Amino acid sequence: MKIVVLVKQVPDSGSERNLRADDATVDRASASNVINEMDEYAIEEALKIAEANGGSDVTLLTMGPDSATEAIRKALSMGPDAAVHVVDDALHGSCALGTSKVLAAALKTLEFDLVICGAESTDGRTQLMPHMLAERLGIPALTGARKLTVDAAKGVVLTAERQTDEGYEVVQAAGPAIVSVWDTINEPRYPSFKGIMAAKKKPVTTLSLADLGIGADEVGLAGATSKVLSSTKRPARTGGTKVEDSGNGGVDLVTYLTAEKFV
């Protein structure tokens, strides 16, 4: 089997994140950048499938600036075989639609039976990418999987338990297909020292927009279908309301909770 995992470098959600003053895009230069957390679960799932199906290989695909190489090498240290990095200055500010166009074009340069990605990215949180890619590539999309079963003996038949608010749905499709996963699907492995050293030697292919036959005006800020009109930083946390118990503490607490519509 040939498996492609989509990965993205994002600002660490545990640190302060800001927008650039000049174009209201995410300020990645001043952020602590990491692999999108959900993508680590996608990588782990791909590796588990590859280990269960001898002769399989796992390739990473990412779109991002030069700094995304750091995320690629860390992802490779988990065990994937190779990576493809789409990098071009004109990609800055691309919306989800433009990003899907680039990733779909890059996927067409690769052979794959299965594409796996995280259900969402912590910087965009649109959950649109697997659907957009499936539409552009003309393949099925099994989204929001909490469990994935692959039957390679039957020509790559995929069965997923799609996580819902009420429980889960069982959906099935024949490959090639794209699957997005939640963090309930597995527990990502930690890179070993051997894996970290091996990652330095694994091949990383770089592609530009010209390589993919995409014009600079079709992506980036120039081709974006949406833009940020205004933004406001989240207000600083303030001290909470303290209910003193001077005999009526219980009543005062219920009154407060009712006023805040907690009860």
C-alpha positions as CSV (number, residue, x, y, z in Angstrom):
1,M,0.0,0.0,0.0
2,K,1.0,3.6,-0.6
3,I,-0.2,6.0,2.0
4,V,0.1,9.8,2.0
5,V,-0.3,11.7,5.3
6,L,-1.1,15.4,5.2
7,V,0.8,17.4,7.8
8,K,0.9,21.1,8.7
9,Q,3.1,23.3,10.8
10,V,1.0,25.5,13.0
11,P,1.6,28.0,15.9
12,D,1.6,26.1,19.2
13,S,-2.0,26.4,20.6
14,G,-0.5,26.5,24.1
15,S,1.3,29.8,23.4
16,E,0.2,33.3,22.4
17,R,-0.9,33.5,18.8
18,N,-1.0,36.8,16.9
19,L,-2.0,38.1,13.4
20,R,0.4,40.2,11.4
21,A,-0.3,43.9,11.3
22,D,0.3,44.2,7.5
23,D,-2.1,41.6,6.1
24,A,-4.0,40.0,9.1
25,T,-2.5,36.6,8.4
26,V,-1.1,34.3,11.2
27,D,2.2,35.7,12.5
28,R,4.2,32.5,12.2
29,A,7.6,34.2,12.5
30,S,7.0,35.2,16.1
31,A,5.2,32.0,17.1
32,S,6.4,28.7,18.5
33,N,5.6,26.4,15.6
34,V,4.8,22.7,15.9
35,I,3.2,19.9,14.0
36,N,-0.5,20.2,14.0
37,E,-1.6,18.0,17.0
38,M,-4.3,16.1,15.1
39,D,-1.8,15.3,12.3
40,E,0.3,13.2,14.7
41,Y,-2.6,10.9,15.1
42,A,-2.9,10.6,11.3
43,I,0.8,9.8,11.1
44,E,0.4,7.1,13.8
45,E,-2.6,5.6,12.0
46,A,-0.7,5.5,8.7
47,L,2.3,3.8,10.4
48,K,0.1,1.2,12.0
49,I,-1.6,0.4,8.7
50,A,1.8,0.2,7.0
51,E,3.1,-2.2,9.7
52,A,0.1,-4.4,9.3
53,N,0.5,-4.5,5.5
54,G,4.1,-5.5,4.5
55,G,5.7,-3.6,1.7
56,S,3.7,-0.4,2.4
57,D,5.3,3.0,2.4
58,V,4.2,6.2,4.0
59,T,4.9,9.7,2.5
60,L,4.3,13.0,4.2
61,L,2.9,16.0,2.2
62,T,2.9,19.5,3.5
63,M,2.5,23.0,2.2
64,G,4.2,25.8,4.0
65,P,7.2,28.2,4.3
66,D,10.8,27.1,4.6
67,S,10.4,26.8,8.3
68,A,8.0,23.9,7.8
69,T,11.0,21.7,7.3
70,E,11.3,21.5,11.0
71,A,7.9,19.9,11.3
72,I,8.7,17.6,8.4
73,R,11.8,16.2,10.0
74,K,10.1,15.7,13.4
75,A,7.2,13.9,11.6
76,L,9.8,11.7,9.7
77,S,11.4,10.8,13.0
78,M,8.2,9.0,13.9
79,G,8.7,6.5,11.0
80,P,7.4,7.7,7.6
81,D,9.7,7.0,4.6
82,A,9.8,10.3,2.8
83,A,8.2,13.7,2.4
84,V,7.0,16.2,-0.2
85,H,7.2,19.9,0.7
86,V,5.3,22.4,-1.4
87,V,7.0,25.8,-0.8
88,D,6.6,29.0,-2.7
89,D,6.5,32.6,-1.5
90,A,3.2,33.2,-3.5
91,L,1.4,30.7,-1.2
92,H,1.4,33.1,1.7
93,G,-2.1,34.0,2.8
94,S,-3.8,31.1,0.9
95,C,-7.4,30.3,2.0
96,A,-8.7,26.8,2.4
97,L,-9.9,26.7,-1.2
98,G,-6.4,27.7,-2.6
99,T,-4.7,25.3,-0.2
100,S,-6.9,22.4,-1.4
101,K,-6.0,23.3,-5.0
102,V,-2.3,23.1,-4.3
103,L,-2.5,19.9,-2.2
104,A,-4.7,18.2,-4.8
105,A,-2.2,19.1,-7.5
106,A,0.7,17.7,-5.4
107,L,-1.3,14.5,-4.7
108,K,-1.7,14.0,-8.4
109,T,2.1,13.8,-8.7
110,L,2.1,10.9,-6.2
111,E,0.8,7.3,-6.2
112,F,-1.5,6.6,-3.3
113,D,-4.1,4.1,-2.1
114,L,-5.0,6.1,1.0
115,V,-4.6,9.7,2.1
116,I,-4.9,10.4,5.9
117,C,-5.1,13.7,7.6
118,G,-6.1,15.2,11.0
119,A,-9.8,16.2,11.3
120,E,-8.8,19.8,11.7
121,S,-5.9,22.2,12.1
122,T,-5.5,24.2,15.3
123,D,-4.9,27.4,13.4
124,G,-7.8,27.2,10.9
125,R,-10.2,24.7,12.4
126,T,-12.4,24.6,9.3
127,Q,-12.5,20.8,8.9
128,L,-13.0,21.4,5.2
129,M,-9.7,20.1,3.7
130,P,-10.6,16.4,3.3
131,H,-13.9,17.2,1.7
132,M,-12.3,19.7,-0.7
133,L,-9.6,17.3,-1.7
134,A,-12.0,14.4,-2.2
135,E,-14.0,16.6,-4.6
136,R,-11.0,17.8,-6.5
137,L,-9.6,14.3,-6.8
138,G,-12.8,12.5,-7.4
139,I,-12.3,10.0,-4.5
140,P,-14.4,9.1,-1.4
141,A,-13.9,10.9,1.9
142,L,-14.4,9.1,5.2
143,T,-14.2,12.0,7.7
144,G,-14.0,12.2,11.5
145,A,-12.9,8.7,12.1
146,R,-12.3,7.3,15.6
147,K,-11.5,3.9,14.2
148,L,-10.2,2.7,10.8
149,T,-10.0,-0.8,9.4
150,V,-8.2,-1.5,6.2
151,D,-8.7,-4.7,4.2
152,A,-5.9,-4.8,1.6
153,A,-6.7,-8.3,0.6
154,K,-9.9,-7.0,-1.1
155,G,-8.2,-4.2,-3.0
156,V,-8.0,-1.7,-0.1
157,V,-11.5,-1.6,1.4
158,L,-11.7,1.0,4.2
159,T,-14.2,0.9,7.0
160,A,-14.4,3.8,9.5
161,E,-16.3,4.5,12.6
162,R,-17.2,8.2,12.1
163,Q,-17.4,10.0,15.5
164,T,-20.7,12.0,16.0
165,D,-22.2,13.8,19.0
166,E,-24.7,10.9,19.4
167,G,-22.1,8.1,19.1
168,Y,-20.7,6.8,15.8
169,E,-21.6,5.8,12.2
170,V,-20.0,3.0,10.3
171,V,-19.0,4.1,6.7
172,Q,-17.1,2.2,4.1
173,A,-15.4,3.0,0.8
174,A,-12.9,1.4,-1.6
175,G,-9.6,3.1,-2.1
176,P,-8.1,5.3,-3.2
177,A,-9.8,7.5,-0.6
178,I,-9.1,10.2,2.0
179,V,-9.7,9.7,5.7
180,S,-9.6,12.3,8.4
181,V,-9.1,11.2,12.0
182,W,-9.8,12.5,15.5
183,D,-7.5,12.2,18.5
184,T,-9.6,9.3,19.8
185,I,-8.2,6.9,17.1
186,N,-4.8,6.0,18.7
187,E,-1.9,7.2,20.8
188,P,0.9,8.6,18.7
189,R,4.4,7.1,19.3
190,Y,7.3,9.1,20.5
191,P,10.2,9.4,18.1
192,S,13.2,7.3,19.2
193,F,16.8,8.5,19.0
194,K,17.3,6.1,16.1
195,G,14.3,7.6,14.4
196,I,15.5,11.1,14.9
197,M,18.9,10.3,13.4
198,A,17.3,8.4,10.5
199,A,15.0,11.3,9.7
200,K,18.0,13.4,8.8
201,K,18.7,11.1,5.8
202,K,15.2,10.5,4.5
203,P,14.3,12.2,1.2
204,V,12.3,15.4,1.2
205,T,11.2,16.5,-2.3
206,T,10.4,20.2,-2.8
207,L,7.8,21.4,-5.3
208,S,7.0,25.0,-6.4
209,L,3.8,26.4,-7.9
210,A,5.5,26.2,-11.3
211,D,6.1,22.5,-10.8
212,L,2.4,22.0,-10.1
213,G,1.2,24.2,-13.0
214,I,-0.5,26.7,-10.7
215,G,-0.3,30.4,-11.2
216,A,0.7,32.7,-8.4
217,D,-2.5,34.7,-8.8
218,E,-4.6,31.6,-8.1
219,V,-3.4,31.2,-4.5
220,G,-2.1,33.3,-1.7
221,L,-3.6,36.6,-0.7
222,A,-4.2,37.4,-4.4
223,G,-6.4,34.4,-5.0
224,A,-8.0,34.1,-1.6
225,T,-11.8,33.9,-1.5
226,S,-11.9,35.2,2.1
227,K,-10.0,37.7,4.2
228,V,-9.9,39.0,7.7
229,L,-11.6,42.4,7.9
230,S,-10.9,43.1,11.6
231,S,-9.8,41.3,14.7
232,T,-9.7,41.8,18.4
233,K,-7.4,40.2,20.9
234,R,-9.0,38.0,23.5
235,P,-9.5,40.0,26.7
236,A,-7.2,39.3,29.6
237,R,-8.7,37.0,32.2
238,T,-10.1,38.8,35.2
239,G,-10.7,37.7,38.8
240,G,-13.7,35.5,39.3
241,T,-16.7,36.3,41.5
242,K,-16.2,35.2,45.1
243,V,-19.3,34.2,47.0
244,E,-18.8,34.7,50.8
245,D,-20.8,32.4,53.1
246,S,-22.2,34.5,55.8
247,G,-25.2,32.3,56.4
248,N,-26.7,32.6,52.9
249,G,-23.9,31.2,50.8
250,G,-25.9,28.5,49.2
251,V,-28.7,30.9,48.2
252,D,-26.1,33.5,46.9
253,L,-24.3,30.8,44.9
254,V,-27.5,29.6,43.2
255,T,-28.5,33.2,42.5
256,Y,-25.2,33.8,40.8
257,L,-25.3,30.6,38.8
258,T,-28.9,31.4,37.7
259,A,-27.9,34.9,36.6
260,E,-25.1,33.5,34.5
261,K,-27.5,30.9,33.1
262,F,-25.6,27.9,34.4
263,V,-28.7,26.6,36.0
